[in-house]
Amino acid sequence: MKRIAVAFGLSLFFMMPSWLMAQGYHRNHGEIGVYADYLHFAPGNYDNNFVGVGGRVAFNVHPNIALEAEMNYDFARNFTTPFNNGVTTAFVKTKVRPLTGLFGPKFQIGTSSAFRAFLEGKVGFIDFSTSNNAQQVTGGTFTAAIGGIGGGGTHLAVFPGGGIEGFWGPIGLRLDVGDEIYMADGVNNNLRVTFGPTIRF
């Protein structure tokens, strides 16, 4: 009887890693994350680099497909100018501040590995709010941007893109690159890049 108990205990011990891996896979229901946002805003002759922050949440409807929602607020512009021995760059708070909200599917490749690639196609809005106080970022200006959605500064936006993400357990890093297209007097294409930490749950 004692030998049977020892054999049973050893078999459980050796089965534990595969059981834990299986449990980890089934608990991969979605992701939540934050990110730094870069938007190369270039409609017509206007050419600016906006930077800001955002957050996203995704729920897996299939091991290879997730439905994801995200929102970001760009509150500063980046100015890069040539200098004698190189390039200088500065971030300046701006009066025009894009607020973007997007929702759509994310198609994931390599779901069982620590690294995976993905394609995404999202639709939503971009709203251009303005503030007379260029130094203020949070509080009233962000509330005004939220309140302005649906007004004259709000436009339909589409985001086709893709990226890669790597995980160490439930915690990972994610990079997205794509074209943020919005409709206003025609189609306007704008490069958008996001990078930041994400957590699988």
Summary of the structure (lengths in Angstrom):
residues: 201
radius of gyration: 22.2
end to end distance: 41.3
largest distance: 83.9
contacts: 571
relative contact order: 0.17
helix: 16%
strand: 63%
